[in-house]
Amino acid sequence: MEQYVIKGGNPLSGEVNIIGAKNAALAIIAAAIMADETVTIDNVPDVSDIRVLLGAVASIGAVVESVDRHTYKINGALINTTIVDYEKLTEENIFRHVLGMEYVNRYKCEALNTYIQKNIPEVKITTLAERIEDAITEEDINFEDYNLIISAAGNHNLNRWINSWIQNNKIKVPVVYLWNEVYGIGNHAAYIKYGNCGCYECFFDRDEETGELYDKTSYCMRGQIITESAGGCGKTYVPYGNLVSLKTMLLCLKMVKNIFEENLDDNLLISLKGDSDYLEKHNLETSGRYLRQQEQIKILTGKQFVNINCGVCNDCNGK
């Protein structure tokens, strides 16, 4: 075991530079974004936790300037976080959300804002209770005004629309797409940035016989009916609970951390394989992809999942 042997009897002399405490610096950085003017912070330790937080505050709109290795200027006056969702929270799907019954019949975006404000009152959030397609085409919001876009709707058609808009308009803002599989059989997170190889549309292909579009990432065999009725009310939903969504959010947090640290050079698809028992109890079958995947987490780069017949990103030519 390594040890230091100190022999006394001699006076100490010299100078030692004391770097600020990491935990204190994290709190100061968080507080700085609440000011309406530029805050200069010096003697900041150069460690990964600090870099991640600086990337995080920059991603939500704060202006972060690195003066030197241990000094930063932060201005949070321009922070702009927007939640867009036109749906209301209903009793039938309350079990899929962390929000409780007190938020039923409220727009999800407004309910989330209220929930967050109760717990973190300093956060500045704008809500739009409308379809994201309308918000974009009617110029209520502009994707280029943001540093990061997260689509957690779990709707493939909506995600394909977002992907197509970004690719066609050559918007270089990165997007994280999140979606769950039925009965907890799997979770997925995709990082897509214009200019990199592959895009969200590459996850889909058409059946050679029927011409129907299908999801190549799915762990559930295609062609099966996977929706359930909600309490006999005539409404249907894709069955999964909020614990499944929490697993997907953990994938998201890890991916966002890598974005902040600028560790991602390629587009990525991360798939977490779950247990198939509950799916099979409902007489559903797993897909070939599920059976072939031996590891719990599968990571594919854009060069691995790119589809030459995509028609949106035009494969990897020149990338």
C-alpha positions, 0 to 999 in steps of 0.5 A: 500500500502506498504511504507518505512518510513525513519527517518533521523538524523543518519549517514549511515554505512556499505557496499553494493554490487552493482551488474552489470546492466542487460542490460550492461551485455547482451551487453557484453556477446553478444560482448564476442562471437566475440572475438577469445580468452576467455573473463572473465565477472564478477559481472553478475546479476543472472537473467533469461534474462542473463541465456537465453542469456548464453544458446543461445550463448552456443547453437551456439557453444560458450564455456561458463564456469560458475566460480561462480554465477556472473562470466562467461568465454566465448570463441566464437572461436568455434561458428558454425552455419550452414544453409543447403538448396539446393533450390533456391528462386523463384518468384512463392513462394517469398510471403512465405519468408521474403526475397525480390525480390533481392534474387530471383534465389539465393540459400535460404541458401546463401540469408539468410546468406547475409540478416543476415550479412547485419543486424548482420555482426558479426554473423558467418554462414556456408552455404551448398547448398545441400540436408541435406541427402547428407550433412550427409551421405557424412559427410559434416556435423555431427549432433553431432557437434551441440548443437541444430538442427532446421528443418524448411523445413516443409517437413514431409518426410525430417523430418522423415529421420532426425528423423530416422537417429538421433534415429538409430545413438543414437544422443543426440542432441535435434531437433526442427521440424517446419511445417505449415498447409494450409491456416493458419489453424494451426502451429506446433512445436515439440521438440524431443530428443533421449532417451525421450519417443516418436519421430517424426515418432510417428506423423504418422499412416497407414490407416487400409483400404488403408495402406496409411501413414497419419499425425495424427497431421493435422488439415486438413482432410486427402485425400484432394488435398491441393496444388495450381498451381503457376500462371499457370506455372505448379508448385504447392505449399502448400498454406500459407503465410509468416505471417503463418510462423511467427506464427510458428517461435514464437512457435519455439522461445518459445520452444528454450527459454525453451531448453536454460533454461533446462525446457524440460524433455519430448519430446513435440508437440505444436499445434496452432489452427488457423481460418478455414474460409479460408480453408472452402472457398476453399471447404476443410474440417477440421480434427477430431483433429481440431474439438476436440481441444477446446483450441487455443494451445494444448501441448502433451508430448511424453508419450501422442503422442507416437505410439507403432507401430512407429518402430523407437523409439520403444515406451516408454519402459524403458523411 
